[in-house]
């Protein structure tokens, strides 16, 4: 992740970063969310993903879902697609042979990025800590 506007410059509510996901990889993973105004455990930020894929005829997958599944969409995103994430978890997966880039723009009532991992997938972080 490359932070562009993430506390390094003044702004009211915007946070901006770039993410490159290599071939066969995942980003925004384990799935996390930041849709509840409950600092210091989580902050409320809506988000957009502007996707670029290399080579450009490729695709990636993005899922956006909430705990109660009132929002549960999985989409194939192509070069130039924009995904809006108003709430919920939002991982991205890239098939073998392609590389994904996305420009992330987040905004909310507080300019702090504090996220909450999906409890069903928290075990991945714990496993990785053990090496």
C-alpha positions as CSV (number, residue, x, y, z in Angstrom):
1,X,0.0,0.0,0.0
2,X,1.3,3.4,-0.9
3,X,-0.3,6.3,1.1
4,X,-0.9,9.4,-1.0
5,X,-3.0,11.5,1.3
6,X,-3.0,9.8,4.7
7,X,-2.3,12.3,7.3
8,X,0.9,13.5,5.5
9,X,-1.0,16.5,4.1
10,X,-3.9,18.6,5.4
11,X,-7.4,17.6,4.4
12,X,-10.9,17.7,6.0
13,X,-11.9,14.1,5.6
14,X,-10.2,12.4,2.6
15,X,-7.7,9.5,2.8
16,X,-6.2,8.3,-0.5
17,X,-3.9,5.4,-1.2
18,X,-2.8,3.1,-4.0
19,X,-2.6,-0.7,-3.7
20,X,-0.9,-3.1,-6.1
21,X,-2.0,-6.8,-5.8
22,X,0.3,-9.3,-7.5
23,X,-0.8,-12.1,-9.7
24,X,-2.7,-14.8,-7.7
25,X,-2.8,-12.5,-4.6
26,X,-5.3,-10.9,-2.3
27,X,-5.6,-7.4,-0.8
28,X,-7.9,-5.9,1.7
29,X,-7.5,-9.3,3.2
30,X,-8.3,-10.8,5.6
31,X,-11.6,-9.0,4.9
32,X,-12.0,-5.8,7.0
33,X,-14.5,-3.1,7.4
34,X,-14.7,0.5,8.6
35,X,-18.3,1.5,8.6
36,X,-19.1,2.1,12.3
37,X,-18.3,5.3,14.1
38,X,-16.9,3.6,17.2
39,X,-13.4,5.0,17.8
40,X,-11.0,3.9,19.1
41,X,-12.0,0.4,17.8
42,X,-13.4,1.4,14.4
43,X,-14.0,4.5,12.3
44,X,-16.7,5.2,9.7
45,X,-15.3,5.6,6.2
46,X,-17.0,5.1,2.9
47,X,-14.7,4.0,0.2
48,X,-14.2,3.8,-3.6
49,X,-11.9,1.5,-5.5
50,X,-10.8,2.6,-9.0
51,X,-9.4,-0.6,-10.6
52,X,-6.7,-1.0,-13.3
53,X,-5.7,-4.4,-14.4
54,X,-2.4,-5.4,-16.2
55,X,-2.7,-6.7,-18.9
56,X,-5.8,-4.6,-19.4
57,X,-8.0,-7.4,-20.8
58,X,-7.9,-9.1,-17.4
59,X,-10.1,-8.9,-14.4
60,X,-10.1,-9.2,-10.6
61,X,-12.7,-10.1,-8.1
62,X,-14.1,-7.9,-5.3
63,X,-16.6,-8.9,-2.7
64,X,-18.5,-6.4,-0.6
65,X,-20.6,-7.9,2.3
66,X,-21.9,-7.1,5.7
67,X,-22.2,-9.4,8.8
68,X,-25.9,-9.9,8.3
69,X,-25.5,-10.3,4.5
70,X,-28.0,-7.6,3.8
71,X,-25.3,-6.5,1.4
72,X,-23.4,-9.4,-0.3
73,X,-22.1,-8.8,-3.8
74,X,-19.2,-10.4,-5.5
75,X,-18.2,-8.9,-8.8
76,X,-15.7,-9.3,-11.6
77,X,-14.0,-6.0,-11.9
78,X,-12.3,-5.0,-15.2
79,X,-9.8,-2.3,-16.2
80,X,-11.3,1.1,-15.4
81,X,-14.1,-0.1,-13.2
82,X,-15.1,1.8,-10.1
83,X,-16.5,0.0,-7.0
84,X,-18.3,1.9,-4.3
85,X,-18.1,0.5,-0.8
86,X,-20.7,2.2,1.4
87,X,-20.3,-0.3,4.2
88,X,-19.1,-3.8,4.9
89,X,-16.0,-6.0,4.3
90,X,-14.4,-5.6,0.9
91,X,-11.5,-8.0,-0.2
92,X,-10.0,-8.1,-3.6
93,X,-8.6,-11.2,-5.3
94,X,-6.5,-11.3,-8.5
95,X,-6.3,-14.4,-10.8
96,X,-3.0,-15.9,-11.9
97,X,-1.4,-14.0,-14.8
98,X,-2.8,-10.6,-14.0
99,X,-1.8,-7.8,-11.7
100,X,-4.3,-5.4,-10.0
101,X,-3.8,-1.7,-9.1
102,X,-6.5,0.3,-7.4
103,X,-6.8,3.8,-6.2
104,X,-8.5,3.9,-2.9
105,X,-10.4,7.0,-1.8
106,X,-12.0,7.0,1.7
107,X,-14.0,9.7,3.5
108,X,-16.0,9.9,6.7
109,X,-16.8,12.1,9.7
110,X,-13.3,11.5,11.1
111,X,-10.1,11.3,9.1
112,X,-8.9,8.2,10.9
113,X,-8.6,4.7,9.3
114,X,-9.4,2.2,12.1
115,X,-10.7,-1.0,10.7
116,X,-12.3,-4.2,12.1
117,X,-11.4,-7.6,10.6
118,X,-14.1,-10.1,9.8
119,X,-14.1,-12.4,12.9
120,X,-14.6,-15.4,10.7
121,X,-11.2,-14.8,9.1
122,X,-9.3,-13.4,12.1
123,X,-7.6,-16.8,12.5
124,X,-5.5,-16.0,9.4
125,X,-3.7,-13.1,11.2
126,X,-3.2,-15.2,14.3
127,X,-1.7,-18.1,12.2
128,X,0.6,-15.7,10.3
129,X,1.9,-14.2,13.6
130,X,3.0,-17.7,14.6
131,X,5.1,-18.0,11.4
